[in-house]
């Protein structure tokens, strides 16, 4: 996967725009503050996570519901903000 | 290079529940339908509507659309139009069945019928015992509806322009709407979409306030486009606030926290609600609690380094109860306030939640604009959903009626606009296209100036302080003057990034203009309405004044003018519900 700087970063920024305020904050904060310095694995997981549905993201991030194992690490990073 | 153009029979701007339900009505007809959405459709704000949709199906308790109508008229504090309310409450029943047939997985009773739960403001027999009227798909109703409608639209070959931002409507000299100028966010290229009929379904404008429960996408784009096309906004002073949002951010903290025994305290640790509502205390109605919080902050008893919020204390409930009965509260507190609610209180402040007002329409979704002493349909323009004002919510909205509104009137607009499908496209107005293009090109100006973020933050803070829950003549007079001054500064804003591809800064600048247009509509309408009704509360005019104010406000961009029009008190087939004092 290409490193996301410049345009790709802007594209991701737009994909952080969700239907729920809670997700806007969590995803945008991560993208601004942690994404640039994170590992390639976490970056890839974040980009995949952005393709998931809003209620699933809400359940995993805010309601403590079990998430697929491929997202465990990135969800921990997102929650740590 | 010339401006790229596409032609469709119908153009729908916004892909939430209203827009998608309008689009699906045209499925199976020969119509070419375009849906423009600035984000991927299933990320529309409808997804946040988890509560459900009201319909008098009588599956759990006796019910009747006429009782639902009574509750809605009463809930609106008699400002709702009774023809539209009757239509909505009758249509609620087939609307829910249609969604069921289209595949929305409603929660069910053991007998297989759709489960319905009780919600505040629902009664049997015109104000009698509690009714159970809300249909839900677990806690994902909004998402289930959105997902189902999106799939249906894909199957019907609706053409989706995902991640396209609508800049402005194109209106010719006769006042007819010919389509819209939109921007492809990825390439930064404008596109002119011509249509025989256009539906605005862009949702609410909560981002006009600093503290809001609305997602970042809710910037009032359709409302502002309507204003710029010469259409007024109606009843914008009626904005619903929820008393407990996370301070400075706005995420909702459910009323259930206070229901379970949580309470509010000021910086002195005082349970201040005892002073404002000696009986109901922390469980007083939303507007009473909201105003009490703001009063504490204004009078210097707020908490935090700047004294800008109060605290919601629930640590005394114990970890077990909090985990069991208030799931998600700890996570919300930890992530957004850095506080573990089991140990520390949560910082809270009233959060802007829902716009009752919007683009005035009739019950067919047709947009209305004042002409002389009356009003006329704007040819080729429809609006539905939170951006529209039919008006079914009047001065206050009942829980479960917002999803219903978007579905019923999205559908009504879709059905009505079919009459345009046989007609020809009107000739394009080049002057109107140039005007819309100049709005976009304005952001190419270079040099030093104010940043979008700086002006946006100031405007939203001013809205919160001067047009929020605490509204006196003095506060709002000052507020309108300050908001106007901030609006004048818009001309001094400059972007640093002038690239084309995925330039989100340019989108945010266009959104700022929209936020400011909606904010002015709210503030000006609130200043002029000298009474308290529904969500609009004036300490200096504490009573409802039916003699002078049982009328809809209209705000016009030109000169920030306020006009008024009568409430439609005559229903379609039943007797009028005359105004009464609203007690629950």
Interface residues (C-beta under 8 A of the other chain):
Chain A: X7 X10 X11 X13 X14 X15 X17 X18 X19 X20 X21 X22 X23 X24 X25 X26 X28 X53 X54 X55 X61 X62 X63 X64 X79 X81
Chain B: X38 X39 X40 X42 X43 X44 X45 X46 X47 X48 X140 X142 X143 X147 X163 X185 X186 X212 X213 X214 X215 X216 X217 X249 X250 X251 X327 X328 X331 X332 X334 X335 X336 X501 X502 X503 X504 X507
